[in-house]
């Protein structure tokens, strides 16, 4: 089978520096004989495997044409999608936000479903382990909604779970005291918004970053509200937060029920909320797993190992 890479695709980017992407394809399809000459790829081997290779190359061409960077990770994900009968370009080609010369897109089916749920529901829960993009994708959706004037402000909040030190006894001003709790939200925000504009956006109230306790007694209208680290809320705090919802607003609640830092036998609001709210219209629970981890490949193995250990316990 001979496959032609169209002239509209940069061959160096498609095949990678020093043909590194071709080397990866040779590893994935080690049972095929692959050769590249100019813009043509020749594949020899069993018909079923050639068909699989053709599908992968076809999806890679679509992603490349859409501006997606082709690398080892992309090839592995496209191959996995194709093996499951899913068009990778339909999942990974969904552009949420463009910032600093790069596009933010879902990279897994779980992430794709999560983004779709946020678009289609007023309240969405994103529950899953570290590295699955729960907070990052929610933040991208919030910035997208603000840019398209779907909301007038973004509110980012986390519970301030204390580890031996009370906020009142920490040195510094109030902002300096709460900074450690909200810093991860700032980090994600800096990836998506011009850092120089963030102080002005905060000063004008367009973006608000605050501990969860600051939400009490408020009604949040025309806002995109993200509650991060929700596994560290109590049942009462979760109810308080959800009932802040005002007109024209959307909420995303993210958390990892395997990393609860609440003291003693305090029950996590995130663990009990699904049993309370399951089945309510315009509210969706999305569960992400180790297959949705998009950090270093070792993180996926760590998550799986801890899950196995937890089940054994």
C-alpha positions as CSV (number, residue, x, y, z in Angstrom):
1,X,0.0,0.0,0.0
2,X,1.3,3.4,-0.9
3,X,0.0,6.5,1.0
4,X,0.5,10.1,-0.1
5,X,1.0,12.9,2.3
6,X,-0.5,16.0,0.7
7,X,1.6,19.1,-0.1
8,X,-0.4,21.1,2.4
9,X,1.3,19.2,5.3
10,X,4.8,20.0,6.3
11,X,6.7,16.7,5.9
12,X,9.4,17.6,8.5
13,X,6.7,18.2,11.1
14,X,4.7,15.2,10.1
15,X,7.5,12.7,10.2
16,X,9.3,14.5,13.0
17,X,12.9,15.7,13.5
18,X,15.2,13.1,12.2
19,X,12.1,11.1,11.2
20,X,11.4,10.4,14.9
21,X,7.7,10.0,14.2
22,X,8.4,7.4,11.5
23,X,10.6,5.5,14.0
24,X,7.6,5.5,16.4
25,X,5.3,4.2,13.7
26,X,7.8,1.5,13.0
27,X,7.7,0.5,16.7
28,X,3.9,0.5,16.8
29,X,3.6,-1.4,13.6
30,X,6.7,-3.6,14.0
31,X,5.0,-6.3,11.9
32,X,4.9,-4.0,8.8
33,X,7.7,-3.0,6.5
34,X,7.6,0.8,6.2
35,X,9.5,3.0,3.8
36,X,9.3,6.7,3.1
37,X,10.3,8.4,-0.1
38,X,9.5,12.1,-0.6
39,X,5.8,12.5,0.4
40,X,4.9,8.8,0.0
41,X,4.8,6.1,2.6
42,X,4.9,2.4,1.5
43,X,3.6,-0.3,3.9
44,X,4.0,-4.0,3.3
45,X,2.6,-6.8,5.5
46,X,-0.7,-8.5,6.5
47,X,-3.8,-6.8,5.0
48,X,-5.5,-6.3,8.4
49,X,-2.4,-4.6,9.8
50,X,-2.1,-2.4,6.7
51,X,-5.7,-1.4,7.1
52,X,-5.0,-0.4,10.7
53,X,-1.9,1.6,9.5
54,X,-3.9,3.4,6.8
55,X,-6.5,4.5,9.4
56,X,-3.8,5.8,11.7
57,X,-2.0,7.7,8.9
58,X,-5.4,9.1,7.8
59,X,-6.1,10.4,11.3
60,X,-2.6,11.8,11.7
61,X,-3.1,13.7,8.4
62,X,-6.3,15.2,9.6
63,X,-4.8,16.3,12.9
64,X,-1.7,17.7,11.2
65,X,-3.9,19.7,8.8
66,X,-5.8,21.1,11.8
67,X,-2.6,22.4,13.4
68,X,-2.1,19.5,15.9
69,X,1.6,18.7,16.7
70,X,2.5,15.2,15.7
71,X,4.7,13.4,18.2
72,X,5.1,10.1,20.0
73,X,2.2,10.9,22.3
74,X,-0.1,11.8,19.4
75,X,0.8,8.6,17.5
76,X,0.1,6.4,20.6
77,X,-3.2,8.1,21.3
78,X,-4.3,7.9,17.6
79,X,-3.3,4.2,17.5
80,X,-5.3,3.5,20.7
81,X,-8.4,5.4,19.4
82,X,-8.2,3.5,16.0
83,X,-8.0,0.2,17.8
84,X,-11.2,1.1,19.6
85,X,-12.9,2.1,16.4
86,X,-12.9,5.8,17.3
87,X,-11.9,8.7,15.0
88,X,-9.1,10.4,16.9
89,X,-9.5,13.6,14.8
90,X,-13.1,13.9,16.1
91,X,-11.8,13.9,19.7
92,X,-8.4,15.5,19.6
93,X,-9.3,18.0,16.9
94,X,-11.8,19.9,19.1
95,X,-10.2,23.3,19.8
96,X,-11.3,24.8,23.1
97,X,-8.9,27.8,23.3
98,X,-5.9,29.2,21.5
99,X,-3.3,30.9,23.7
100,X,0.4,31.8,23.4
101,X,0.6,30.1,20.0
102,X,-0.8,26.8,21.2
103,X,-4.2,25.2,21.1
104,X,-5.9,23.6,24.1
105,X,-7.8,20.5,23.1
106,X,-9.1,17.3,24.8
107,X,-6.6,14.4,24.3
108,X,-8.7,11.5,25.4
109,X,-12.3,10.3,25.0
110,X,-12.9,10.9,28.7
111,X,-11.7,14.5,28.3
112,X,-13.8,14.9,25.1
113,X,-16.9,13.8,27.0
114,X,-16.0,16.1,29.9
115,X,-15.7,19.1,27.7
116,X,-19.0,18.2,26.0
117,X,-20.7,17.9,29.3
118,X,-19.5,21.4,30.4
119,X,-20.8,22.8,27.2
120,X,-24.3,21.2,27.6
121,X,-24.9,21.4,31.3
122,X,-25.3,24.1,33.9
123,X,-23.4,22.1,36.6
124,X,-20.7,19.5,35.7
125,X,-18.7,17.4,38.1
126,X,-15.3,16.3,36.9
127,X,-14.0,13.4,39.1
128,X,-10.7,11.7,38.5
129,X,-7.0,11.2,39.5
130,X,-4.2,13.7,39.1
131,X,-3.2,14.6,35.6
132,X,-6.5,14.0,33.8
133,X,-7.0,17.7,33.0
134,X,-10.0,18.2,35.2
135,X,-9.1,21.8,36.3
136,X,-7.1,22.8,33.3
137,X,-9.9,22.0,30.8
138,X,-12.5,23.6,33.0
139,X,-10.4,26.7,33.1
140,X,-10.0,26.7,29.4
141,X,-13.8,26.4,29.0
142,X,-14.2,29.3,31.4
143,X,-11.8,31.6,29.5
144,X,-13.6,30.6,26.2
145,X,-17.0,31.5,27.7
146,X,-15.6,34.9,28.9
147,X,-14.1,35.6,25.5
148,X,-17.4,34.8,23.7
149,X,-19.3,37.0,26.2
150,X,-21.3,34.0,27.5
151,X,-20.5,35.1,31.0
152,X,-19.2,38.4,32.4
153,X,-16.8,37.0,35.0
154,X,-14.8,33.9,36.1
155,X,-14.8,32.8,39.8
156,X,-12.2,30.3,40.9
157,X,-12.4,28.8,44.3
158,X,-10.9,26.0,46.5
159,X,-11.4,24.9,50.1
160,X,-8.6,26.1,52.3
161,X,-7.8,22.8,54.1
162,X,-5.3,23.5,56.7
163,X,-2.4,21.2,57.5
164,X,-1.5,22.0,61.1
165,X,-1.4,25.8,60.7
166,X,-4.4,28.0,61.0
167,X,-4.8,30.8,58.4
168,X,-4.9,33.3,61.2
169,X,-1.5,32.3,62.5
170,X,0.3,32.3,59.1
171,X,2.5,35.4,58.5
172,X,1.7,38.1,56.0
173,X,-1.4,39.9,54.6
174,X,-4.7,38.1,53.9
175,X,-3.8,37.7,50.2
176,X,-0.4,36.2,51.2
177,X,-2.2,33.8,53.5
178,X,-4.6,32.5,51.0
179,X,-2.1,32.4,48.1
180,X,-0.9,28.8,48.7
181,X,-4.4,27.5,48.4
182,X,-5.3,29.2,45.1
183,X,-1.8,29.1,43.5
184,X,-2.6,26.1,41.2
185,X,-5.6,28.0,39.8
186,X,-3.3,31.0,39.1
187,X,-0.8,28.7,37.3
188,X,-3.5,27.4,35.0
189,X,-4.8,30.9,34.3
190,X,-1.3,32.1,33.4
191,X,-1.2,29.5,30.6
192,X,-4.4,30.9,29.0
193,X,-4.5,34.6,29.6
194,X,-1.8,37.3,29.1
195,X,-0.1,37.4,32.5
196,X,0.2,41.2,32.3
197,X,-3.6,41.5,32.1
198,X,-4.4,39.3,35.0
199,X,-3.9,41.9,37.8
200,X,-6.3,44.3,35.9
201,X,-8.9,41.5,35.4
202,X,-8.7,40.7,39.1
203,X,-8.9,44.3,40.1
204,X,-12.0,44.9,38.0
205,X,-13.7,41.7,39.3
206,X,-13.7,40.0,35.9
207,X,-11.6,37.2,37.4
208,X,-12.0,36.3,41.1
209,X,-9.8,33.8,42.9
210,X,-10.7,33.1,46.5
211,X,-11.1,30.4,49.2
212,X,-14.5,28.6,49.3
213,X,-15.4,30.3,52.6
214,X,-15.7,33.6,50.7
215,X,-18.6,32.2,48.7
216,X,-21.0,32.0,51.7
217,X,-24.0,34.3,51.5
218,X,-23.5,35.2,47.8
219,X,-25.6,34.6,44.7
220,X,-23.3,34.3,41.7
221,X,-25.0,35.6,38.5
222,X,-23.6,35.6,35.0
223,X,-20.4,33.8,36.0
224,X,-18.4,30.7,35.2
225,X,-17.6,29.2,38.6
226,X,-15.0,26.5,39.2
227,X,-14.7,24.7,42.5
228,X,-11.3,22.9,42.5
229,X,-10.1,20.2,45.0
230,X,-13.8,19.6,45.9
231,X,-12.9,16.3,47.6
232,X,-11.8,18.5,50.5
233,X,-15.2,20.0,51.0
234,X,-17.6,18.9,53.7
235,X,-21.1,18.0,52.8
236,X,-22.3,21.3,54.2
237,X,-19.7,23.2,52.2
238,X,-20.7,21.4,49.0
239,X,-24.4,22.3,49.5
240,X,-23.4,25.9,50.3
241,X,-21.4,26.2,47.1
242,X,-24.0,24.6,44.8
243,X,-26.7,26.8,46.1
244,X,-24.7,29.9,45.2
245,X,-25.7,29.3,41.5
246,X,-27.4,32.4,40.0
247,X,-29.0,33.2,36.6
248,X,-26.8,32.9,33.5
249,X,-24.1,31.0,35.4
250,X,-22.3,27.7,34.9
251,X,-20.5,25.6,37.5
252,X,-17.7,23.0,37.2
253,X,-16.8,21.0,40.3
254,X,-13.5,19.1,40.1
255,X,-11.8,16.7,42.5
256,X,-10.0,13.4,43.2
257,X,-11.8,11.3,45.8
258,X,-8.5,9.3,46.3
259,X,-6.8,12.4,47.8
260,X,-9.0,13.6,50.6
261,X,-7.2,15.7,53.2
262,X,-10.1,16.3,55.6
263,X,-9.3,15.7,59.2
264,X,-10.6,12.7,61.2
265,X,-13.7,11.0,60.1
266,X,-15.1,14.0,58.2
267,X,-17.0,12.9,55.1
268,X,-16.1,14.4,51.7
269,X,-18.8,16.4,50.1
270,X,-17.7,15.2,46.7
271,X,-18.0,11.5,47.7
272,X,-21.6,11.9,48.9
273,X,-22.9,14.4,46.4
274,X,-23.5,12.0,43.5
275,X,-25.8,9.8,45.6
276,X,-27.8,12.9,46.5
277,X,-28.0,14.6,43.1
278,X,-27.8,11.7,40.6
279,X,-30.6,11.9,38.1
280,X,-31.2,15.7,38.3
281,X,-31.6,17.3,34.9
282,X,-29.0,19.7,33.6
283,X,-26.4,18.3,35.9
284,X,-23.7,15.8,34.8
285,X,-21.1,13.6,36.6
286,X,-18.0,12.8,34.5
287,X,-15.6,10.2,35.8
288,X,-12.1,10.3,34.4
289,X,-9.6,7.5,34.8
290,X,-5.9,6.5,34.3
291,X,-6.5,6.3,30.5
292,X,-7.2,10.1,30.6
293,X,-4.0,11.0,32.3
294,X,-2.1,13.4,30.0
295,X,1.0,14.0,32.1
296,X,4.2,11.9,31.9
297,X,3.4,8.3,31.0
298,X,4.8,7.3,34.4
299,X,1.9,9.1,36.1
300,X,-0.6,6.7,34.5
301,X,1.4,3.7,35.9
302,X,1.5,5.4,39.3
303,X,-2.3,6.0,39.3
304,X,-3.0,2.3,38.2
305,X,-0.6,1.0,40.9
306,X,-2.3,3.0,43.7
307,X,-5.8,1.9,42.4
308,X,-4.6,-1.7,42.6
309,X,-3.2,-1.3,46.1
310,X,-6.4,0.5,47.2
311,X,-8.6,-2.3,45.9
312,X,-6.4,-4.9,47.6
313,X,-6.7,-3.0,50.9
